[in-house]
Amino acid sequence: MAGRSRSEVEAEIKETLGLVPHFLAGIPDELLDYEWQIFQRIELGETLIPNKYKELMGVALHSETKCRYCLLFHTEAARLFGATEEEIQEAVHYAKNSLGWSAYINGMREDYDDFAQEVAQIKSYVEAKG
């Protein structure tokens, strides 16, 4: 997969992004082509999940990890891929809500097998209602 020279890869990065960001410039020569190809495929390329949704997932995820670098990147990328301010806010609110339930369910030490059975029952019920 990888094997191009650093200058070739950096020229492609600059053509794509307008510059070679420091976070990519610091990658060792032998890994740069490989890392750039993965970055292009996952972050910039069309995959099964549309880019706007991937970036909104990144916003939600990094609202919790509290990585300000990642949060800035994914927020701006979400905007570039068409996310509205309301969608960005909803992604963050969803993360807050989901994390709250995680803290509660884990903190109360709910039995996992019982929980899994209840989720299966809920799924079946909702599917049957159609």
C-alpha positions in Angstrom: 0.0 0.0 0.0 2.7 2.5 1.0 6.0 3.2 -0.7 6.0 6.6 -2.2 8.7 9.1 -1.2 8.0 11.7 1.5 8.1 14.5 -1.0 5.5 12.8 -3.2 3.2 12.2 -0.2 3.6 15.7 1.1 2.9 17.1 -2.3 -0.4 15.2 -2.4 -1.2 16.3 1.2 -0.6 19.9 0.2 -2.8 19.5 -2.9 -5.6 18.1 -0.8 -5.4 20.2 2.3 -3.6 23.3 1.2 -0.6 22.6 3.6 1.1 19.8 5.4 -0.2 20.0 8.9 2.2 19.5 11.7 0.4 16.4 12.9 1.2 14.8 9.6 4.6 16.4 9.1 5.9 14.7 12.2 5.1 11.2 11.1 8.3 9.2 10.3 9.2 8.8 6.6 8.5 5.0 6.6 4.9 5.5 7.9 3.8 8.7 6.2 2.4 7.2 3.0 0.6 4.5 4.9 -0.9 7.0 7.5 -1.9 9.5 4.8 -3.7 6.8 2.8 -5.6 5.7 5.9 -6.4 9.4 6.8 -7.7 10.0 3.2 -9.8 6.9 3.2 -11.4 7.3 6.7 -11.5 11.0 7.2 -11.9 12.4 3.7 -13.2 9.5 1.6 -16.7 8.4 1.2 -17.3 5.2 3.2 -20.4 3.4 4.2 -21.0 6.2 6.7 -21.5 9.6 5.1 -18.7 12.1 6.0 -21.1 14.5 7.8 -22.2 11.7 10.1 -18.7 10.4 10.7 -17.6 13.9 11.7 -20.6 14.3 14.0 -19.6 11.0 15.7 -16.2 12.5 16.1 -17.6 15.6 17.7 -19.6 13.5 20.1 -16.7 11.2 20.9 -14.2 14.0 21.5 -16.7 16.0 23.6 -16.1 13.1 26.0 -12.4 12.4 25.5 -11.9 16.2 25.9 -9.2 16.3 23.2 -9.5 19.9 22.1 -7.5 19.1 19.0 -9.8 16.4 17.8 -12.9 18.3 18.8 -11.8 21.3 16.8 -10.9 19.1 13.8 -14.1 17.2 13.8 -16.3 20.2 14.4 -14.8 22.1 11.5 -14.9 19.0 9.3 -18.5 18.4 10.2 -19.2 22.0 9.1 -17.3 21.4 5.8 -19.4 18.3 5.1 -22.6 20.3 5.7 -23.5 19.8 9.4 -25.5 22.7 10.9 -24.8 24.2 14.3 -28.0 22.5 15.5 -26.7 19.1 14.4 -23.3 19.7 16.1 -25.1 20.7 19.3 -27.4 17.6 19.0 -24.3 15.4 18.6 -22.8 16.9 21.8 -26.1 16.6 23.7 -26.5 13.0 22.5 -23.0 12.2 23.9 -23.8 13.9 27.2 -27.0 11.9 27.5 -25.5 8.6 26.5 -22.6 9.0 28.8 -24.9 9.8 31.7 -26.8 6.6 31.2 -23.5 4.7 30.9 -22.4 6.1 34.3 -25.7 5.3 35.9 -26.1 1.8 34.6 -22.5 0.9 35.3 -22.5 2.6 38.7 -25.7 0.7 39.7 -24.0 -2.5 38.5 -27.0 -3.6 36.5 -26.8 -7.3 35.6 -25.5 -7.4 32.0 -27.4 -10.5 31.0 -30.7 -9.1 32.3 -29.9 -5.9 30.5 -29.2 -7.7 27.2 -32.4 -9.7 27.5 -34.4 -6.5 28.1 -32.8 -4.9 25.1 -33.7 -7.9 22.9 -37.3 -7.7 24.2 -37.6 -4.0 23.5 -36.2 -4.5 20.0 -38.7 -7.3 19.2 -41.6 -5.3 20.6 -40.7 -2.2 18.6 -40.1 -4.2 15.4 -43.5 -5.9 15.8 -45.2 -2.6 16.1 -43.6 -1.8 12.8 
